[in-house]
Amino acid sequence: MSRLILLLSAACLLAGCALNRPAPEPLLLPPAEGPAPVLLKQTLAMESRGERLQFLVVGRFDHQRSRLAALMATGQPLMTLEYDGRQLRQQVNIPAELPARAILATIQLALWPADALSRYYPPEAGWALEMEANRRRLWHDGVPLLDVVHEGDSTRVINHLGEYSVTIQTLEERKLAQ
């Protein structure tokens, strides 16, 4: 009987450890598989644990690279990032660490075509994607990671692991020559 209790305890401990392992961050996808080239100007409001931060974001996405600049309302640059499919470069102009990789991966989940997302987030690797006309959700091993909801010119992102939400309002969207 004590061996059975020991085996059950060990199994429960292992199951608990498996459930508590951190989910991986969303992946960075190649710019070449992204949307048609576009320039976006957006306001972004981030809410986390009762705090709210607002800034302006200018993003340029083409098939060679993804570029993003975040600016304070005064025009002061907070951060720039650039990704060419191989290397992610980030410059932060404030005394804080910003998760450039997570920011770009979230943008890609919102903007990249569904077929590209399906190729890079395969179920056999533990990923689950739910894609509807105005909503995309991402899980890993049953753990919810991201929820992206499009409503007109507004997008709301809920990052379940980071325990924050972001509301994005598109001010301007300009298609670029390919």
Secondary structure, 3 states (H helix, E strand, C coil): CHHHHHHHHHHHHHHHHHHHCCCCCCCCCCHHHCCCCEEEEEEEEEEECCEEEEEEEEEEECCCCEEEEEECCCCCEEEEEEECCCCEEEEECCCCCCCHHHHHHHHHHHHCCHHHHHHHCCHHHCEEEEECCCEEEEEECCEEEEEEEEECCEEEEEECCCCEEEEEEEEEEEECCC
